Amino acid sequence: MHIVVVGGGVVGMTTAYELNRRGHEVTVLERHSIAGNETSKGNAAQRSYGVVYPWADPAMVLKALPWLFKQDGPLKVRVPPSVETLKFMFATLRYAWSPGLFGLNRRAMLRLGIHSRERFLALEKELGLAFDGAHQGLLHLASTPEALESYRATHELLNELGIPSRLLTPEQVREAEPGMVGDGPLYGALSYDTDGTGDCHLFSQELAKACEVNGVTVRYNVEAERLVADDQKVNALILQTRNGTPEILEADAFVISAGCWSNHLVEPLGLAMPIYPVKGYSITVPLKDPERGPASTIHDDNYKVVSTRLGNRLRATGFVELADFNRDIPEARLATIRKSVESRFPGAADLDAAETWTGFRPMTPDGPAIIGRGPRENLYLNTGHGTFGWTLSAGSADVIAQVIAGEEPAVCLDAFRPGRFRE
Ligand SMILES: Cc1cc2nc3c(=O)[nH]c(=O)nc-3n(C[C@H](O)[C@H](O)[C@H](O)COP(=O)(O)OP(=O)(O)OC[C@H]3O[C@@H](n4cnc5c(N)ncnc54)[C@H](O)[C@@H]3O)c2cc1C
């Protein structure tokens, strides 16, 4: 089969890899001149298979309100909010308050996480890509005794699902992260022992090259404009090249993996696609003294900032901001991120040499991604991965390839079904 994948981010590229592995002829369409250049570029670099959870979290709703009014608070809403922002917020509240939904969706995402880890290990073994990747665990720091207490329930859930985790004392945390000598409050941590890290931008580019070597066509600088469909099938895709020449591309099947830009391609065919761009920020800095940087990755619950080791660099990431597609990078956000790094790894990184970035999590209002057959028999969706698209990319690519092959997917996809936003 000839299959067109729209989007050359980490989700589109892993999808292309899995389809190519199964013997399909694959064409990837990407509007940038390189792969992984949007949300997959500067993310927190965690492959957090044990941490994945839905965005619509009932426990977060009340906690989040005071954050809105704190200078360093992790949640921001642009004032006045747009109609799209308000719609997204109300839909989130509706899902957060649907009894039992959070727990069901969380388990579904964790199962996909387990599968994704397996697929990552296999892919890395097969292709040997260089992307500063590692699987050395992830620590959720507890900066209050209450935070540590709250991690117990997660620890039990992970045990039940067979995902290794441990509750650590502050001494054990410092043993695991010897560079963490800062004065940030520390009461212990939950250690997700099999989680990992890696530069998603590098990975996407390296995977694109490996796919091309294996026969995938990756077309850069082309914009997929519109699907041409009848009642049963998508027959073609209209695309624009950089020089403005429109082109009609026919194929046997189409996969939409266009992240935050997926809605307008699919909605004309009658499927509700409420993916909203949830903004975040990162800095990437050279380590002055690698011994004093993070050994793997930590989530500092004090500032809600993630610091991750990527070779000789440190990536620090934070904020959840509802501001539509605004790409400004206010100094105040960067200052909070720097404060977190200095409070945990003082003097480790050259913060003045920071490469700054902002990007948009392709978020669904409930949280799980949208994975499965779309509104036509040969149209498939693997998009809307929100906060965890890097982590879940390898697993979701495998299961969408299974769906396309008409096989039973390795993971139950009920929580990810494309039609759920109309129900
Ligand atoms: C601050 C922040 C921190 C994060 N941290 C983590 C983390 O630690 N771990 C984790 O798992 N996830 C994390 N994420 C989320 C993760 O980065 C995303 O879920 C993931 O990158 C989404 O990948 P994608 O391929 O779906 O989207 P994208 O990377 O945005 O790729 C979509 C691609 O489609 C292309 N495209 C769109 N429309 C068209 C079109 N019409 N024609 C041609 N091309 C098109 C775009 O140019 C883009 O390259 C974070 C996100 C943010 C913002």
The ligand as a Gaussian input file, in Angstrom:
#p B3LYP/6-31G(d) Opt

LIG

0 1
 C        7.210000      22.528000      26.949000
 C        6.947000      21.122000      26.486000
 C        7.553000      20.055000      27.153000
 C        7.285000      18.749000      26.756000
 N        7.948000      17.721000      27.355000
 C        7.727000      16.444000      26.963000
 C        8.433000      15.365000      27.553000
 O        9.312000      15.549000      28.365000
 N        8.105000      14.100000      27.175000
 C        7.130000      13.860000      26.251000
 O        6.831000      12.700000      25.995000
 N        6.515000      14.865000      25.600000
 C        6.779000      16.143000      25.949000
 N        6.128000      17.182000      25.343000
 C        5.132000      16.870000      24.316000
 C        5.773000      16.425000      23.009000
 O        6.800000      17.313000      22.665000
 C        4.685000      16.391000      21.924000
 O        3.585000      15.627000      22.356000
 C        5.237000      15.784000      20.635000
 O        6.387000      16.457000      20.232000
 C        4.177000      15.860000      19.554000
 O        4.751000      15.343000      18.387000
 P        3.961000      15.439000      17.011000
 O        4.793000      14.794000      15.998000
 O        2.563000      14.971000      17.233000
 O        3.820000      17.010000      16.771000
 P        4.899000      18.011000      16.151000
 O        6.241000      17.751000      16.674000
 O        4.364000      19.393000      16.313000
 O        4.914000      17.600000      14.649000
 C        3.855000      17.904000      13.766000
 C        4.515000      18.221000      12.450000
 O        3.530000      18.349000      11.453000
 C        3.919000      19.392000      10.596000
 N        2.705000      19.872000       9.946000
 C        1.602000      20.349000      10.548000
 N        0.652000      20.623000       9.648000
 C        1.187000      20.327000       8.446000
 C        0.681000      20.404000       7.122000
 N       -0.567000      20.832000       6.868000
 N        1.483000      20.016000       6.105000
 C        2.769000      19.584000       6.340000
 N        3.278000      19.495000       7.590000
 C        2.494000      19.843000       8.616000
 C        4.551000      20.415000      11.508000
 O        5.416000      21.300000      10.817000
 C        5.277000      19.543000      12.508000
 O        6.621000      19.288000      12.142000
 C        6.397000      18.513000      25.693000
 C        5.820000      19.584000      24.996000
 C        6.094000      20.874000      25.385000
 C        5.512000      22.018000      24.619000

